[in-house]
Amino acid sequence: MATTDAFPTRYLPAPEIRELPDEPRRYGKLIGPGIIAAGVGLASGEFVLFPYIASQVGLVFVWAALVGLITQYFLNMEIERYTLATGETALTGFSRYWKHWGLVFAILTYFANLWPGWATSSATLTTYIFGGNRTVIAVCMLIAIGLILTLAPVVYVALERAQMLKVAAVLTFFVVAAIFAIGASAWSDLPDVVTRPRVPVDELGFALLLGALAFAGAGGGQNLVQSNWIRDKGYGMGSYAPRLVSPVTGQSEAAPSTGYVFEPTEENLRRWRGWWKFANIEQLATFVLITFVTILFTSLLAYSTVFGRDGLENSIGFLEVEGAVLADRVGNWFQYLFWIIGAFSLFAAALGIVDYTSRLAADVIKTSYARDADESKVYAGLVWGLVAIGIVVLVAGFDQPIVLLVISAVVGGFMMFVYSALLILINRRILPAPIRVRGVRLAALIWSFALFGVLSVATFIDRVF
């Protein structure tokens, strides 16, 4: 039975039929995309936003992180489902129904990430440690990011190693913090996460709280890039797609811009069940678990040190105050360890953000507009373009305008609202019946569509009016 008939071919050609590769038997070597997702997602929200909430109202809102993470888990798995089955990214699937869907999401991702916020945050923490000029440090960081992403022979490998190092450093820090910094009273109040959950709107405002709930861990374009990352790691039919390489040190592979598809035979469906089981375990054990543990510990640390303190701001300056308190409680060595881990974490987040912003756009250009182009060269050009924009913004001395804050807050939610619906479309109409989304997972996509639709509208109204 041919499986290509279900693929819309008005804008893109039908995929090639191939056998689904053998299911994974040793999981260790294939773990990675979920760690990258966790590493890139561990940014200001995990190091500033949730700790700030804990400093103001205690641990009563940590439950929201788990709700947001579980919602994103189901989103990520439906993005992965399409790529596991076809070797195409989810954006390519969307573009089969309208040529410019991919371009729309790429542009929205750029709007959300044009401001070099993570690099400037990392640079600010670096000045707490070594002194120096924040702008100069941030510019140097952006140049370093450009060099890493365009000189690494295989881009995915460099990104994976950087995020694994970050996650290892963060988790090690939490072990040290649990011993030296988090007091007994904070540990005794930990059950409040479960026994006293609430939504403290009066104290902190609607937009801040629901933004934290919705975007814990990732959000927006970062969820979509799960397709690209699992393809580069060789999951399922994605193993047939070439990986992004350096145009300087790597060797590009010629390949069609569209994907591959397998016949739903008994053998292929058996292999599919193996891949699907592994992909779910990998996401739960890495992205969901690592992110929740990070939010829990950073919230505990803030609650233990600065809860009830007046004058705290929801900004990178929050970490300066928290570091000073940690120095008084534990010693100067712990203050600097805290800032070093934070600076490296935010730098690694900036590395991942530049990667996925450029990676999504390169995939769209190659697939829908320039099928003969070398995707690795397009990616490298986009990386340096984003770096250049960030440097111009920093050197010009612009402060982040309120319009960009509004855009960043609304764009991610709006993207997730739209692509929740599109994932239902492609995973119900294109994929073979035995592997289509249904049941609880279909309900989760409907929940995601409703949640992010309400949040994006409510956040926009709250910020603008």
C-alpha positions in Angstrom: 0.0 0.0 0.0 1.5 3.3 -1.1 1.8 5.9 1.7 2.7 9.0 -0.4 -0.9 9.6 -1.5 -1.8 11.4 1.7 1.0 14.0 1.3 -0.2 17.3 -0.3 2.0 17.9 -3.3 0.9 21.3 -4.6 3.8 23.1 -3.0 6.3 20.2 -2.3 7.0 16.9 -4.0 6.0 13.6 -2.5 8.5 11.9 -0.2 10.5 8.9 -1.2 9.5 5.5 0.2 12.1 3.7 2.3 12.2 1.2 5.1 12.1 2.5 8.7 15.5 1.9 10.3 15.8 -0.6 13.1 14.5 0.5 16.4 17.1 1.5 19.0 18.4 -1.2 21.3 21.0 0.8 23.2 19.5 4.0 24.4 22.7 5.7 25.7 24.2 6.8 22.4 20.9 8.3 21.2 20.2 10.5 24.2 20.7 14.1 23.4 17.9 16.1 21.8 16.0 16.3 25.1 19.1 17.5 26.9 19.6 20.2 24.3 16.0 21.3 24.7 16.5 21.4 28.5 19.8 23.2 28.2 18.6 25.9 25.8 15.5 26.3 27.8 17.3 26.9 31.1 17.6 30.6 30.7 16.2 33.7 32.5 12.9 32.0 33.2 14.6 29.3 35.3 17.3 31.5 36.8 15.3 34.7 37.4 11.5 34.4 36.8 10.6 31.4 38.9 13.1 32.3 41.7 11.7 35.8 41.7 8.2 34.4 42.1 9.4 32.2 45.0 11.1 35.3 46.6 7.7 37.1 46.6 5.1 34.4 47.4 7.1 31.3 48.4 6.7 27.9 46.7 3.0 28.0 46.0 3.4 28.5 42.2 6.0 25.9 41.4 3.2 23.5 40.4 2.6 25.7 37.3 6.1 24.7 36.0 5.1 21.1 35.9 1.8 21.9 34.1 3.7 23.9 31.5 6.3 21.2 31.1 3.8 18.4 30.6 1.9 20.5 28.0 5.2 21.1 26.2 6.1 17.4 26.5 3.0 16.5 24.5 3.7 19.2 22.0 7.3 18.1 21.5 6.3 14.5 21.0 3.8 15.4 18.3 6.5 17.4 16.6 8.8 14.4 16.9 6.1 12.0 15.7 5.9 13.7 12.3 9.7 13.7 11.9 10.2 10.1 13.1 7.6 9.0 10.5 8.7 11.1 7.6 12.2 12.5 8.1 10.7 15.9 7.4 10.5 18.7 9.9 7.2 19.7 11.3 7.6 23.0 9.4 7.9 21.1 6.1 4.7 19.3 7.0 2.9 22.6 7.6 4.3 24.0 4.3 2.7 21.1 2.4 -0.7 22.8 3.1 0.5 26.4 2.5 3.9 27.2 1.1 4.6 30.1 3.5 3.7 28.5 6.8 7.4 27.8 7.5 8.3 31.4 6.6 5.7 32.7 9.0 7.1 30.7 11.9 10.7 31.6 11.0 9.9 35.3 11.0 8.0 35.0 14.3 11.0 33.2 15.8 13.3 36.0 14.6 11.0 38.7 16.1 11.1 36.9 19.5 14.9 36.5 19.4 16.4 39.6 17.6 17.3 41.2 20.9 20.5 39.6 22.3 19.0 39.3 25.7 20.6 36.1 26.9 24.1 37.3 25.8 23.7 40.6 27.7 22.4 38.7 30.7 25.4 36.4 30.7 27.7 39.4 30.2 26.1 41.1 33.2 26.8 38.2 35.4 30.4 38.1 34.1 30.9 41.7 35.2 29.8 40.6 38.7 32.7 38.2 38.7 35.5 39.9 36.8 34.3 43.5 36.3 34.6 45.0 32.8 32.3 46.5 30.3 29.1 44.6 29.8 28.7 45.7 26.2 32.2 44.6 25.2 31.8 41.3 26.9 28.4 40.7 25.2 29.8 41.5 21.8 32.7 39.1 22.3 30.2 36.4 23.4 28.2 36.9 20.2 31.3 36.6 18.1 32.3 33.4 20.0 28.8 32.0 19.3 29.1 32.7 15.6 32.5 30.9 15.5 31.3 27.9 17.5 28.3 27.4 15.3 30.0 27.8 11.9 33.4 26.2 12.6 32.2 23.0 14.3 32.5 20.1 11.7 28.9 19.0 12.7 26.9 21.7 14.3 24.6 19.4 16.3 27.5 17.7 18.0 29.0 21.0 19.2 25.6 22.1 20.5 24.9 18.8 22.2 28.3 18.9 24.0 27.8 22.5 25.1 24.3 21.8 26.5 25.4 18.5 28.2 28.2 20.4 29.9 25.8 23.1 31.0 23.3 20.6 32.4 26.0 18.7 34.3 27.3 22.0 35.8 23.9 23.1 36.9 23.0 19.8 38.5 26.3 19.7 40.3 25.7 23.2 41.6 22.3 22.1 43.0 24.0 19.2 44.9 26.4 21.7 46.5 23.5 24.2 47.1 21.4 21.5 48.8 24.3 20.9 51.3 25.5 24.4 52.0 22.8 27.0 51.0 19.3 25.7 51.3 18.2 25.9 54.9 16.1 23.4 56.9 13.1 25.7 57.0 13.0 25.9 53.2 13.2 22.1 52.9 10.4 21.8 55.4 8.2 24.1 53.3 8.8 22.1 50.1 5.4 20.3 50.5 3.7 23.7 49.9 4.3 22.9 46.2 1.6 20.2 46.4 -0.4 21.2 49.5 -0.8 24.9 49.0 -0.9 25.6 45.2 -2.4 28.9 44.1 -2.2 31.6 41.5 -1.0 34.8 43.3 -2.4 37.3 40.8 -2.9 40.1 43.3 0.8 40.0 44.3 2.5 39.5 40.9 0.1 40.2 38.1 -1.6 38.0 35.5 1.0 38.3 32.7 4.0 37.4 34.7 2.4 34.3 36.3 0.7 32.9 33.2 3.8 33.6 31.1 5.8 31.5 33.6 3.2 28.7 33.4 3.1 28.6 29.6 6.8 29.0 28.8 8.5 27.0 31.5 11.4 25.1 29.8 11.0 26.2 26.2 8.3 27.8 24.1 7.8 29.2 20.6 10.3 28.2 18.0 12.4 26.1 20.4 9.7 23.4 20.5 9.5 23.3 16.7 13.3 22.7 16.4 12.9 19.4 18.1 12.3 18.1 14.5 15.7 19.3 13.4 17.6 18.1 16.4 16.2 14.5 16.4 16.8 14.4 12.6 20.5 15.4 13.1 20.7 12.7 15.9 19.4 10.1 13.5 16.0 9.2 14.9 13.6 7.1 12.8 13.3 8.3 9.2 15.3 11.3 10.1 18.4 9.1 9.8 18.2 9.5 6.1 18.4 13.3 6.2 21.8 15.0 6.0 23.1 16.9 9.1 24.1 20.6 9.2 27.9 20.9 8.9 30.4 23.8 8.9 30.8 25.3 5.4 34.5 25.7 6.4 35.5 22.4 8.2 32.6 20.0 7.3 31.5 18.2 4.2 28.0 18.9 3.0 25.8 16.0 1.7 23.5 16.4 -1.3 20.0 15.4 -0.5 16.4 16.3 -1.4 14.8 19.0 0.7 11.8 16.8 1.5 11.8 13.6 3.4 11.1 9.9 3.3 8.2 7.7 4.4 7.8 4.0 5.3 5.1 1.6 4.3 3.0 0.6 7.4 3.9 -3.1 7.2 4.0 -5.3 10.3 7.8 -5.1 10.5 7.9 -1.3 10.0 5.2 -0.8 12.6 7.1 -3.0 15.1 10.1 -0.8 14.5 7.9 2.3 14.9 6.8 1.2 18.3 10.4 0.9 19.4 11.3 4.3 18.1 8.2 5.9 19.6 8.8 4.3 23.0 12.4 5.5 23.1 11.6 9.1 22.0 9.0 9.4 24.8 11.4 8.1 27.4 14.1 10.4 26.2 11.9 13.5 26.4 10.6 12.6 29.9 13.9 11.7 31.4 15.8 14.7 30.0 13.7 17.7 29.0 10.9 17.4 31.5 12.9 16.0 34.5 15.9 18.3 34.1 13.9 21.4 33.6 11.5 20.7 36.6 14.4 19.9 38.9 16.2 23.1 37.9 13.1 25.3 38.5 12.4 23.5 41.8 16.0 24.0 43.1 16.4 27.6 41.9 13.1 28.4 43.5 14.1 26.7 46.7 17.4 28.6 46.7 15.7 32.0 46.2 13.1 31.1 48.8 15.7 30.1 51.3 17.8 33.3 50.8 15.7 36.3 49.8 12.1 35.5 50.5 10.3 38.6 51.9 13.1 41.0 51.0 11.9 44.3 49.7 13.0 46.0 46.5 13.7 42.8 44.4 13.2 43.2 40.7 12.3 40.6 38.1 15.5 41.2 36.1 19.1 39.9 35.9 19.9 42.2 38.9 17.9 39.8 41.0 20.9 37.4 40.8 23.3 40.1 42.1 21.2 40.5 45.2 20.8 36.7 45.6 24.6 36.2 45.2 25.3 38.8 47.9 23.0 37.0 50.3 24.7 33.7 49.5 28.1 35.2 50.2 26.9 36.2 53.7 25.4 32.9 54.4 27.9 30.4 52.8 31.0 32.4 51.8 32.3 34.4 48.9 33.3 31.2 47.1 29.7 30.1 46.8 28.6 33.6 45.5 31.1 33.4 42.7 30.2 29.8 41.9 26.6 30.8 41.6 27.4 33.6 39.2 29.8 31.5 37.2 27.2 28.8 36.7 24.6 31.4 35.8 26.9 33.2 33.3 27.8 29.9 31.6 24.2 28.8 31.6 22.9 32.0 29.9 25.8 31.9 27.4 24.9 28.3 26.5 21.2 29.4 26.2 22.3 32.1 23.8 24.3 29.6 21.8 21.2 27.4 21.4 18.9 30.3 20.6 21.1 31.5 17.8 21.3 27.9 16.5 17.6 27.2 16.5 16.6 30.6 15.1 19.0 30.1 12.2 18.3 26.4 11.8 14.5 26.9 11.4 15.0 29.6 8.8 17.6 27.6 6.9 15.3 24.6 6.7 12.5 26.8 5.4 14.6 28.4 2.7 16.0 25.1 1.6 12.7 23.3 1.5 10.3 25.9 0.1 12.3 28.6 -1.8 15.8 27.4 -2.8 15.8 23.6 -3.1 19.2 23.5 -4.7 20.9 25.6 -2.0 23.5 24.3 0.4 21.6 24.3 3.7 24.8 24.5 5.7 25.9 27.6 3.9 22.5 29.2 4.3 22.6 28.4 8.0 26.0 29.9 8.5 25.0 33.1 6.8 21.9 33.3 9.0 24.0 32.7 12.1 26.3 35.6 11.3 23.4 37.8 10.3 21.8 37.3 13.7 25.1 37.9 15.4 25.7 41.1 13.4 22.2 42.4 14.3 22.9 41.8 18.0 26.3 43.6 17.8 24.7 46.6 16.1 22.0 46.8 18.8 24.6 46.5 21.6 27.1 49.0 20.1 24.3 51.5 19.4 23.4 51.4 23.1 19.7 50.8 22.6 17.7 49.8 25.6 15.1 47.1 24.9 12.0 49.0 23.9 8.6 48.1 25.4 7.4 47.0 22.0 10.0 44.2 21.9 9.0 43.1 25.3 5.4 42.8 24.2 6.4 41.0 21.0 8.6 38.5 22.9 5.8 37.8 25.4 3.1 37.4 22.8 4.9 35.8 19.8 5.8 32.6 21.6 2.3 32.0 22.8 0.7 32.8 19.5 3.1 30.4 17.6 2.2 27.6 20.0 -1.5 28.3 19.6 -1.2 28.1 15.8 1.1 25.1 15.5 -0.9 23.1 18.1 -3.7 23.1 15.5 -1.4 22.5 12.6 0.1 19.4 14.4 -3.4 18.0 14.6 -3.7 18.5 10.9 -0.5 16.9 9.7 -0.5 14.1 12.3 -4.1 13.1 11.6 -4.3 13.6 7.8 -0.8 12.8 6.5 0.5 9.9 8.6 -0.7 6.3 8.1 -3.7 5.4 10.3 -1.8 3.1 12.7 0.5 5.9 13.9 -1.8 8.9 13.8 -2.3 11.0 16.9 -5.4 10.0 18.8 -6.9 9.7 22.3 -5.1 11.4 25.2 -2.4 12.9 23.0 -5.0 14.4 20.7 -6.8 15.8 23.7 -3.4 17.3 24.9 -3.0 19.1 21.6 -6.5 20.5 21.9 -5.7 21.6 25.4 -2.5 23.2 24.2 -4.4 25.0 21.4 -6.9 26.4 23.9 -4.3 27.3 26.6 -1.9 29.2 24.4 -4.7 30.9 22.5 -6.1 32.3 25.8 -2.6 33.2 27.2 -1.4 35.0 24.1 -4.5 37.1 23.9 -4.6 37.7 27.7 -0.9 38.6 27.8 -1.2 41.0 24.9 -4.2 42.8 26.6 -2.4 42.9 29.9 0.8 44.4 28.5 -0.8 46.9 26.0 -4.0 48.0 27.7 
